[in-house]
Amino acid sequence: MNRRTLFQTLPAAGLLPATAWAASGANASADLPLTTVYELRVYHCLEGKLPDLLKRFREHTTKLFERHGMKNLAYWTPLDEPAKSNTLIYVLAHASREAAAASWKAFQADPEWLEVRDKSEANGKIVEKVDSTYMTKTDFSNFGW
């Protein structure tokens, strides 16, 4: 499924609570510099593997991202099928594109990450495909991040 099709399947109302929360500054990321680079990531899981991916993120991945300089902003799962069963969508913040590249390189080489990944995939691979898009905020964006 391509990103356009994915976003067409996501009802806008499903994002409103997260939007309101983010705009409230509840995550304290409103202090991010105007030069911050945002990364939209969409993970497409193999059938039946989304719970495994969510567990891995909840228990390990988000902490490892922070350790390597990536700021976790928000995570979503779609409300409607077919994406509901196999998709995780999230946004990270980076100081720059160069910082993002360095963070990802360090994360992918982290022995703890390699151990967590291998253990979580003991019963088979979890993620089929990852889409990544780097973005910058527009001058009319009113999100808190």
N, C-alpha and C positions, 0 to 999 in steps of 0.2 A: 504494500500500500504506500503510495507516495504521500509526502507531507501535505499537499493540497487536499487530497482525498481525506486524509486523517482529520484535518482541521474542519472540513465540511461535515464530518460525522460527529464532531464535538459540539454539543449545544452550548451556545454562549452563556446561557444561564448557569451552566455547571461551573463556569470559571468565575462567576460573580462573587461568591463568598471569598475565594482566594484573592480576588482583585481588591475587594474591600479591606481584607485583612492586610494585604501588602501596602495599600495606600495609607493605612492608618499608621504605618511605621512600626508595626508590631515586631518586626524582625530586626529593627535597629540598623537596617542597611541603607536608610535614607542618607547617611553620611558618606556614601560612596562617591568618589570624585566623578565629575562629569565625563572624564576620559575612560571610565570603566567600560570594559568589553563584556558583553553578556553572551553566554553560550546556551543555546537551546539544543537539548539532546532528546532524541526520541529512540527508545529501545523497543525493538520488535522481538518478542520472545518466541521460542519454539513452543508448540502446543503443550499446555499444562504446566509451563515453567514460570509463569508470572509470580506465583506465590514464593517460589525459590528466590527470584530476583528481588522481590520486595523485602524478604527476610535479610538477604545479603546487604542491601542498602541500609535497612533499618539498624542492623546490628554492627555493620563494619564500614561500608563504603563511604557514607557521609562523613564519618570521623576521619577516614584516611584522606578524603578530599580536602578537608580543613587543614589537616597536618601538612599537606602539600601546597597550601596557599590558594585553594579554590574555595570561594564562598558559596555555600548552599543557599539558594533563595527560595525555591518552591518546587514541589513535586506533585504531579497529578497522575491519576489513572482515568481513562475515558469512562463515561457513563453508559455508552451504547456499544452494542456488538457491531462489527466484529472486533473492533479495537479493544473493547472492555476486557477481553480474555487474554490479551497478549501484549499490552502496550504500557510503557512507563514514559512519562514526559517530565522533563525537569529543566530548570534554569540555574546555571552557575554564573558567578561574577569573577572576573579576572582583572588585574590591574592593566593589562595590555595583551595584545596577541602574543607577544614574545613571552610574557609571564605565563600565559595559558600553555604555550608549547613546553616551557620548562616544567610547569606543574604536571602536565600529563606525562612527560618523559620520566620524571621522578616517581610519580604514582605507579606507572606501569613497571618500574624496576624495583619497587618496594617489596622486600621479602615478605612482609606481613600480608600485603595485597595478593601476592602470588600464592601464598598458602591458603588464604581465604577463598580465592577464586578456584583453586584446585579442589579444595574440600567441598565447596558448594556445587561443583560440577562432577562430583564423584559418580553420580547417576546419569551423567550426560550433560552435554552443553546446554546452557540456559538461553543465551541470546543468539538470535539468528542474524540480526542486522542492527546497526546503530546509524542514525542520521544526526549530523551535527551542523549547526548553523551559528556563526558568530554574528553578533548584532551590536548596534549602538543605539542608545535612546534618542528619540527625536526631541526637538525643542518643545513640543506640545504634549509630551508624555506626562501624565500626572501620577504614575505609579510611585509608591514609596521606595522602589528599588530601581 
